[in-house]
Amino acid sequence: KDAKTFMMSFQYWLGGSPENLRSMLLNLAKQYSGREELDDALIIAEPVLLPDKGIWHPMAPQVYETVDEYREWLDKEHAPFAGLEEDAPVVGLVVQKSHINTGD
């Protein structure tokens, strides 16, 4: 039990987002509080890990690992919704993963 809990906690910790840290604490409370009612009451999300490299957009549902995946989302979902022209310029910035995790 302890080894599995440690490994799950480590995955949450590596994910680093506020949601991952919340889930890590809930998982620890569920495992070690001794309160059986938490077993059914808590719905704990799986750890969410971001890729080391990827394409992030603040409106996108995920971090894309390839330009093709990103362009497909941009062209089929975001651009039509946002009213962007097909030839609208796209600007990329290099950011650290920690800024995406924390929302800074």
C-alpha positions in Angstrom: 0.0 0.0 0.0 2.7 2.5 0.9 4.8 1.8 -2.2 1.7 2.3 -4.5 0.7 5.5 -2.6 4.3 6.8 -2.9 4.4 6.2 -6.6 1.0 7.9 -7.1 2.0 10.8 -5.0 5.2 11.2 -7.0 3.3 11.3 -10.3 1.0 14.0 -8.9 4.1 15.9 -7.6 5.8 15.7 -11.0 2.6 17.0 -12.7 3.0 20.1 -10.5 -0.3 21.8 -11.3 -2.7 22.9 -8.5 -5.1 20.2 -9.6 -2.5 17.5 -9.3 -1.4 18.8 -5.9 -5.1 18.8 -4.7 -5.5 15.2 -6.0 -2.3 14.2 -4.3 -3.5 15.5 -0.9 -6.9 14.0 -1.3 -5.3 10.6 -2.2 -3.1 10.8 0.9 -6.1 11.7 3.1 -8.1 8.8 1.6 -5.2 6.3 2.2 -4.1 7.3 5.7 -7.0 9.1 7.5 -8.6 5.9 8.6 -12.0 7.3 7.6 -13.8 4.7 5.5 -16.5 7.1 4.4 -13.8 8.8 2.2 -13.5 5.7 0.1 -16.8 6.4 -1.6 -17.1 10.1 -1.1 -13.9 11.2 -2.8 -13.5 11.2 -6.6 -9.8 11.7 -7.2 -8.5 12.6 -10.7 -5.6 10.6 -12.2 -2.3 12.5 -12.4 -2.0 14.8 -15.4 1.5 15.0 -16.8 2.5 17.5 -19.4 5.0 16.5 -22.1 8.5 17.9 -21.8 8.1 19.6 -25.2 4.8 20.6 -26.8 2.6 23.3 -28.2 0.3 25.0 -25.6 -2.5 27.4 -26.3 -4.5 28.9 -23.4 -7.8 27.9 -25.0 -6.8 24.4 -26.0 -8.0 21.3 -24.1 -4.5 19.8 -24.0 -0.8 20.4 -24.8 -0.1 19.2 -28.3 3.0 17.1 -29.0 3.2 17.8 -32.8 2.5 20.8 -35.0 0.1 18.7 -37.0 -2.1 18.0 -33.9 -2.0 21.7 -33.0 -2.9 22.9 -36.5 -5.8 20.4 -36.7 -7.3 21.8 -33.4 -6.5 25.4 -34.5 -8.0 25.1 -38.0 -11.1 22.9 -37.1 -12.1 24.2 -33.7 -10.5 27.3 -32.4 -10.1 29.5 -35.6 -13.8 29.1 -36.7 -15.0 29.7 -33.1 -12.8 32.8 -32.7 -13.6 34.1 -36.2 -10.0 33.9 -37.4 -9.2 34.0 -41.1 -7.5 31.0 -42.5 -4.3 33.0 -43.3 -4.2 34.8 -39.9 -0.7 35.0 -38.4 0.3 32.7 -35.6 2.8 33.7 -33.0 4.7 31.3 -30.8 6.4 31.9 -27.5 8.8 29.7 -25.6 7.6 29.2 -22.0 8.6 27.0 -19.2 6.4 24.1 -18.2 6.0 25.5 -14.7 4.2 28.6 -16.1 1.7 26.3 -17.8 1.2 24.2 -14.6 0.7 27.2 -12.4 -1.3 29.3 -14.9 1.2 32.2 -14.6 
